[in-house]
Amino acid sequence: MTVDAHHHLWDLDVRDQPWITGERMSPLRRDFLPHDLAAALRGSTVDATVLVQTVSDPDETPEMLVLADTVDRIAAVVGWVDLTGRDVRERIGRLQSHPSGRWLRGIRHQVEDEPDPDWLLRPEVLNGLAAVEDAGLLYELLVRPHQLPAATKVVGQLPQLTFVLDHCAKPPIADGELEPWASRIRALAAHPNVVCKLSGLVTEDDWDRQPDPVRLRRYVDVVLEAFGPERLMFGSDWPVCLLAAEYGQVVRVARELTAGLDERARSAIFDGTAREVYRIPRVEPQNRG
């Protein structure tokens, strides 16, 4: 069994994805719907997935919750609310009381696009994060390396809130640099309430080259040492990964990069950690209810 802890779906007739711009991003400028996900997963061992928000639009999350009700493999949803809003608690409550609200596990915001590197430390954002904690949800950190110091301060201020770091904070793989990303990752990982997704790495490498475990290994070794397998989980970042690799390639590269670990460690990364963090039971799809 495998859990894919990070993927997206979108229908451009329903909602634009304004971040898909330029010729290089053109492979993503089409719909990616449940049947496309099923095709991507065909032949894989993935039996459960986590559907993650893509835009700062309050209407997207209820739509994703409905998808979780109708698509067998989707076992958890990470949605969006305006963390700075005065009504953030009410908005989270409405999502949880939605007819399909039982699938909501976390909240995410595109902090990587915020010009202020200390955005996470703003009082109104901290209030929003406290609301996430009080609702029993987790918060996903979508940040870049220069935003890691602020993220580290925040996770220290909210030790009871589980944080999930997306895409290893997007290390500069294409440039071949480790620092200061590596040191900042270790500082963040020193907080036990942070879990990291082994995801999004192929798109931080050079898209014109085939995914190469040799180039990625230095970065994976850093997060393995910092977090340990019990706080790491695999995510494909499909369909964004298609900019650099097909779904099957992403899985193969991840498995090759973790091939030196024992069976228990690999099971944690590809299955156990995500099931624990997102509360995904081991049940047959037709018995989900």
C-alpha positions, 0 to 999 in steps of 0.5 A, a space after each residue: 500500500 502507498 499513500 500519495 500525500 500530495 496532488 491536485 485537481 482542477 477544471 479550468 472551466 470552473 476556475 482559472 489557475 493564474 499561477 500557470 503562466 508562460 510557455 514553460 508551464 503550458 503542459 499544465 494549462 488544461 483540465 486535470 480531473 478524477 479520470 486523469 488521476 485514475 489514469 496516472 495511478 493505474 498500475 501503481 500501489 497507491 490506494 489513498 491520496 491527499 488532495 491539496 488546494 491550488 488557489 486562494 479561493 474559498 469556493 475551491 475547498 467545498 468542491 474538493 470535499 465533494 470530490 473526496 466523497 465521490 473519488 475512491 482514492 481521495 482520502 483527505 483534503 487540505 483546503 484554504 481559508 483566509 487566515 487573516 480574516 476576522 471570521 477565520 474560525 467561522 469559515 473553518 467551522 463551515 467547512 467542517 460542518 459541510 456535508 462532506 466536511 469529514 474529509 478536511 484534514 488541513 489548511 494551506 496558503 501560498 506563503 511562497 508568493 507572499 513578498 513579506 518573508 515574515 508573513 507567517 509571523 503577522 499577528 493576524 496570521 498567528 490568530 488564524 493558525 491558532 484557529 486551525 489548531 483549535 479546529 483539530 486540523 493541521 497546517 501545511 507550510 508552502 514556503 521557500 528557503 528564505 521563508 524558513 526562519 519565519 516558519 521555524 519561529 512560528 512552529 515554536 510558538 504553536 507547539 501543539 499544532 502539527 505543521 507539514 512542510 511541502 516540497 522540502 521547502 523547495 531546495 535550489 537543486 537546479 543550482 546545485 546549492 545546499 546552503 543556507 537551505 540545509 541549515 534552515 531545514 535542520 533548524 525547522 526539523 528540530 521542532 517535533 511538531 513538523 512533518 515533511 513531504 518528500 515531494 516536488 523535488 523533480 520540479 526544483 531540478 532542471 526540467 530539461 534533464 531526466 530526473 536523476 537520483 544522483 542529483 537529488 540524493 544530497 537533498 533527500 539525505 538532508 531531510 532524511 537525517 533531519 526528520 527521520 523516516 517517521 516524519 517523512 511522507 511521499 507526495 507526487 505533486 501531480 500534475 505539477 510534476 509533469 513539468 519534469 517527469 511522469 507520475 511513474 518516474 516520480 514514484 521510481 525516483 523516490 523509491 530509488 532514493 530510499 532503497 537503502 533504508 530498511 523495510 520499516 523506514 520505507 513503509 513509514 515514508 510511503 504509507 504509515 506517516 501519511 496515514 497517521 498525519 492525515 488520519 487515513 484508515 486502511 480500508 477497502 475503497 468500497 467500504 469507506 462509507 
